[in-house]
């Protein structure tokens, strides 16, 4: 046994030196090296004691200990929690509370001091399908999820009223700003249902302006300025929506038809629950490391109401938990802070609340935030957040390019393909980004469709979703690709281990940016959100 452990330690030490040397990050890794690393890092004949007492966070040995079989065991625990609690782990419900308890119990068994970071949010659950019908001039029933759907965070309620169009701009290439200004509602008849068109501003602004004008309900239809903006979308009013009235989203064709009808009366019924509930983020830190140079590693713990959320995002959440287990005894130079976020599916509420409560000094201590949201998609690709902006044109705050490069180095060493993943503000890195904190992370795909080129590169199937069970009841323990989980779990271990020991590449990028942009330190929320056209906040469209 001692010989096995000694041999493994020697291998890890040798490869660690290789990893941190200047030449180790070359793009052209010899095939024999990549083959060895792929074998060494995969599930194979690891002695029980090899990873049990880990005092050094080697970026080459940690991926060996980050085993997909261990991650799957933890995912099975989340599946059991979901099974025992109505089939989901949604924030504000018992399944989420038990998920928090599971993570806290595991962390305390590892020896961590755990903090509960509580916050209030507007919990939103769909109890049943919405109903929409025209009573006059031509009685018509409209089909749920074909003609119309809820805007997430709509208020419940049943209303029947005359429909009144608000500042519409129909036709292709229109530049609708319907409902974006209070003046759009001059002359609006209180007690009517407002018919509003998508475009220019947030859905919540349109709905709240309508409510202020006396509308009893709102139907927002798609903009129709292009062919891809005619159908239904997953949209949200946001957790802060304060209009107090029900709001539906409809197709462009229906909206155009309704606008042409005189004396149109609609009846709309939203069968939802929306109420303030209190939930917790879970926060823990390593015992060792510089508290003024924090590497933060996070994932959201909640699922959607529709299912167990095993890929989205049990996969990221338990991989972070496994990372905490691997670092529990490690003597590292930088503090590693772990976070399990609540109410991500309600609009990134937990992570946003956490970051916004940090003062400037606390925020400055966080050198980089690493986010892991869906790392085991069945029809996966290996997506790295596009920190340098080379793929999608939007770069992250200084240090983000270096973070992306570190993930690239891992995938190059393992000879695994990868590509950039767009900064879309769809996951918990969003508020860190807007506050100017360097970030990075992984994403293996959600409802997007895999291309033929991607299928040729990664395997799997072209022309179907990366995760056909995204936000559905079938996102269960069977909805995981083992290879994706293994490769991306090891990427978490590799990059976290490197940054736990040194953030020099991030420091150098931040210093270089400060020299060329003295106002960099003023890069904070207001300026950031004005600079970027943010269309998503979480998994839903917000405008």
N, C-alpha and C positions, 0 to 999 in steps of 0.2 A: 504494500500500500504506500509506504513512504517513498519507494522508488517511482511509483506512478505519479505521486504528487510532485516529487522533485523534478521529474522529467517535464511535467506540464508547466511548472514554474519556470524552468530554464527556457522552454520554448516560448512561453509568454514574455519573459524578459528579453529574449533575443528579438522577437518580433516587435516588442514595444520600442526598442532602440531603432529598429528599422522604420517603424511608423513615424517616429518623431524626428527622423533625420531629414535633411533637405531633399534628398533624392526620393524619399519614400512617397512623395505626393505627385510624382510624375504620372502623366496620363497613360504612358505605355508600360503597364505592369507585365512582367514576364508571365506567360500562361502557367508555368509550373508554380509560380508564387500564388497566383489567383486560385489555382486548383487546390493547393495546400490550404490556403486560407478558407476556401469554401468548405472543405472537409473539416478543418479544425474548428470552424465556427458553427457547424451544423450539429443537430442532435446525433451524437454517436458516442457511446461507451464512456461517458463521463463518470469518474468515480464520485461517490456521494460526498466525500470530503474535499474534493478538488475545488468546489465553489462555496463550501460552507464557511470556511474561515478565510475571507478575502480581505487582506489589509492594504493592498495596493490596487488602485484603480487603473490597471493597465488597459489601454484602449484596444489591445489585442486579446487579452485574456477575458475581459468582461463580455464581449460578444459570444465567446464560447460558453459562458455561464448563463447567458440570456437565451434559454431554451424555449422553443415554441411549445414543447410539451408542458412546461411549467405554466406558460401563459394560458394554455388551453384549460388546465386545471382551474385556474382562477376564473376563466370565462364560464366554466360549468357552475361555479358558485353563483355568478351573476344570473345565469339561466335559472337556477333553482330559486333565487330570490324573486325573479319575475314570475315564475310558475306559481309561487305561493302568494302572489299579490296582484291577481287580476291580469297577468300577462304583460306587465310593463314595469318600468322603473322611472316613470316620469316625475320630474321635480314637483314637490308639493303633495305627492301621494306616498303611500306606505312602502312601495317598492323602492323609491329613492331613499327614504329614511333608512331602510334596511341595507341598501347599498352603501350609504355613508357609514353605518355601523360596522359593516364588513370591512371596509377600508381602514377605519379607525382601529378596530380590533387587531387587524393584521399589522398595522404600523406599530401599535403598542407592544405586540409580541416581539417585534424586531428591535424594540428599545427606543423608539422615537417618542419625543414629546409632540403631541398633536394639538393643533388649534382648530377650533370650530369658528369659521368666519361667517356669521349669520347675516342675512339680508332678506328684505321683503321684495316680493315681485307679484305681478298680476298673473296668477296661474290661469291657463286657458286649456280647456278640454272640450272636444267635440262629443257631445252625448249622442247626437243623431244627425242625419242629413238635413240640410236646410230645405226650405220650401219657398218657391217663387211662382206666382201665377198672375196673369192679367185678368182682371174682372171685366174691363171694358176698354176700348170699344169692341174687341173680339176676345171672348174668353179663351185663354190659352194657359196650359200648364208647361212649365219649363223644367228641363231635366237636370238633376243634380250632377255635378262634375262633368257635364257636357256643355250646358248653356251657362252655368253659373256655379260659384263656390263661395265659401266664406273667405273673407280676409281674416287671417289669424289675429286674435285679440279683439274681434268684434264683440260688442255687448250682445247678450241674449235679448230676445224680444220678438213680438209679433206685431206688425203694423200694416195697415191698409190705407193708402192715400193716393191722391193725384200725383203724377210724376211731372217734375219740372226740370227741363234741361238747363245746364249751367255752362255758358261760354264755350260751346263745343266748336271743334275745328275738324271737320270730317274729311276723308279722302286720303289717298297716298301722299306721302311727303308732308303731311301736316305738321305743325309746330304747336301742338296743343299745350296750353297751360291752364286748362279748365280747373277752376276751383282753387287755384294757388293763391289768389288774392281775395281779401274780404270784399273788395269792390266787385268781384265777379258775382256776388250774391245780392247786389243792389236790386231792390224790387222783388226779391224772392218771397214767395208766399209761405209764411210760417204754417206748419202743419202738413206740408207736402213732402214727398220723397224726392231727394235731389238726384238727378241723373248727371254724373260727372265722368269726364274722360281722363284716362291716364295721360301723364306727360308733365315734364318739367320739375315737379316737386314731389315731396313725400306723400304717400297715401294718407298718412295721419293728418297732414296739413289740410288736405282737401276735405276729409271727413269732419275735422274739428271746425273748419270754416263753415261747413254746411250746418253743423249743429248750432253754432253761434247764430246763424241766420234763421234758426227755427225749424230746420228739417227734422222729421221724425225718423228718417232712415236714409241711407245713401246706397246707390248702386254705382260703382266705378267700373266702366268698361274699358277694355284694352284700347291702346291708342290708335292702331290701324295705320300708322304712317309707313309701315313696311310689312311684308308678309309674315315675318317672325314675331310681330306684335299684334296678332289678331286673336289668338286663342286664350285659354285659361293659363294662369301661372300660379305658383305658390307664393302668395304675397302676404305681408303683415302690416298692421297698423303700428306695430311696436308695443312693447310692454308699457310704455308711458301714455298710450292713447287715452285721451280724456274727453272724447266727444259724448259718450254716454248713450249712443244710439247704435242700432245694428247696421252693419256695412257688408255688402256683398260685392264680389268681383264677377264680371260677365265678359263674354266674348265681344269683340268689336262688331261683328255682324248683328248681334242682338241689340247692342247699344245704338247702332245706326238705325235699325228698324224702329226702336222705341222712340228715337228722336223725331221720326217722321210721323208719329201717330198723335193726333189731337185727342185730348181728354182721356189720356191713358191712365188707368188706375191699376196699380200693382199691389199685391199682397205678399209680404215677405215675412218669413219666420226663421229665426236663428236659434237652434236648439243646442246651446253651448253653456258651459260654466266658465265664468270669469270672476275671480275673486282674489283678494290679497292673501298670500300665504307666506310663511317664513321658512326658509331652508338654509342649508349650510354649504359653503365651500369647506374643503378639508385641506389644511396646510401643515406641512412638516418640513424640518430642516435636518441636514446632516449634523452630527456632533462636531465634526472637524471642518476646517476651512475658514477663509477670511470672510467675516460677515460684511465687509465693505466691498466685496467683489462676488456678487451672487450670480450663480447660474440657475435660472428658474426653469423647471420642467413641468409641463402641465397637460391635462386632458380633461374633457368634460365627462362627468360621471352619469348624467341623466340620459334617459332614452326619450323617444317620443311616446305619446299616449297610445299609439297603435301597436307597439310591440316591445320586445325585450331589449332591443338595441345592443345586440352582441357585437356586430361589427361597428355600428355607430352608436355609442363609441366605447363599448366595453373593451374592444381591442386596444385602443390607445390607453384607456384608464388602467387596465390591469398590467399593461407593459410598463407604465410608469410605476405601478406598485412593485413590480418585479425589479425594476431599476433601483428603487429604494431599498429593497432587500439586499441587492448586490453591494450597495454602498454603505450599508449599516455599520460596518467596522472599518471602512477604508480611511486611511490617513491621506486626505486630499488637501490641496492648497487653497481651493476656492469653496466657499459654502455652496451647497446645492439645496435649493428649496423646491419642494414638490407641491403641486396643487392639483386638486380634483374639483373641477368647477361644477356648480349647480346651475340649473335653468339656462343652459346654453341653447336648448331647443326653444326657449321662449324669447330668444333674441340676445344671446351672449350676456345675460344679465349678471351672472355671478362673477365672471372675469372682469366685466366692465365696472361693476360696483367696487371690486377689490382694487383695481388700478386707480380709479378716480379718488379713492379714499387715501391713497399714499401721498404724503407730502413730498416736496421736491427732493429732500435729502434721502428719504426712503426709496424714491424712484431711481435716484442716481446710483444707488447701490446695486441695482439689477443690471448686470452687464449684458445679459442676453436672455431672451425668453424662447424656449423650445416647445413647440406645440405639436401634439400627436392626436389626430382626429381621423379615424378609419385607416387602419394599417393592415387589414386582412381581407380586402374586398375580393369576392370570388373570381371576378373577371378583371383582375387588377392591372394597373400600371404602377411604376415606381415614380411618384411625383414628389419633387423637392420644391418647397416654396421658393418662388423666383426672387430671391433677395437682391440680386444685382440688376434686375430689370431687363436682362438680356433676351428673355423670351416674350414678355408681354408689355414691356415698356414702362412699368412702374417699379422703381427700386424701393427697397425698404430703407429704414433709417441706417445711418452709418454703423457698420459692423454686421449688417445683414448679408452683404455679399460674401464676407469671410465665413459666415456661418453656413451659407449655401455651399461654399467651396469645400468646407469640411465634410459635409454630407457627400459631395461629389467624390472626394478622395476615398471615402469608404467604399462607395459603389464601384469606383475604378479598381481599387485593390481586390475586390471580390469578382470583378469582371461581370457585374450585373448592369443591365441597361437602366437608364433613368432619363427623366425629362423634367423641365420646369413646370411648376403648378402655379396658376395665376393667383396673384394677391387680390382676392375678391371680397375680403372682409366677411367671409362666411364662417369663420371659426374664431376661437378665443384669443388668437394673436391680435385681433383687430384693435383693441384699446391700447395694447402695448405699442403697436405700430403708430397709432395717432399721437401717442405720448412721446414718441421719439426713441423707444427702446429697440435695440437690435433684436431681430427675431429670425427664426428658421423652423423647419419642421417637415413632416412627411404627410402624404395623402395618397391613398391608393385608388381613389375614385368612388363616385356616388352614382347619381342618376345620369351622368353624361354617357354618351355612346362611344364604344371603343371602335376606333378606325381599323381599316384593313392593315395599315402600316403598323399600328400598335399591336395588333394580333400577331403579325409576323415577328415582331420584336419580343413580345412578352409571352406569347402563347395565348390561349383562350379563344374567344369568339368575337369576330367583327360584327358590327351593326347591332349589338345588344349592349345594355348598360353594364358599366363596371360592377355595379351592385343592383341587381334587379329587385332585391328586397329592401332597398333603401326606404326608410320611414314606413315600413310595412310590418305586418305580423310575422312574416317569414324571416325577419332578421333575427334568427335564433342561433343556437349552437352549431347548426349545420351550415351556416352562412359565412364560413371562414375558409379562405385559401391558405393552406398550411405553409406553402412556400413563401407567399407574401408575408405572412406573419413571422416566419423565421428570418427572412432577409431584412425586413423593416424593423423587427425587434432588435436584431443585432446592430442595425444602424443607430438606433437609440442608444444602445450600450456603448458603441464606439465613440460617437460624437460627445455624449455626456461625459464619458471618461476623459477624453482629451481636454474638454473645457473645465472639468473639475480640477485638472492639473495646471492648465495654462490657458489664458484667454488672450495671448499675445497677438494673434492674428486679428482679433476683434479690436484690441487696444490700438494696434497700428492703423487700422482703417479709420477708427474714430479720431485719432490724432491727426491723420492726414486730412480728414474732412474739416476738422476744426481750423486747420491752418488756411484752408482755401475758403472757408465760410465761417467767419468769426461769430456770426449770429446763430450758429448751429444750436447753441444751448437754448435758444428761444423757440426751437422747434417743438411745439407742444400742441395740445388738443385743438384749440380754435383755429390756428393757422393751418394745421394739417387737414382738418375736415373741410376747410374752405378750399384747400388746394386740390383735393381729390374728389372726383365725382363718384361718391359711394352709392352704389345701387343696391347692395345687399348689406344687411347687418345680421349675421347668422345665416341660416339656411333658406331664408325667404327674401324675395324682393321687397324693398322698402319704398321704391319710387318707380 
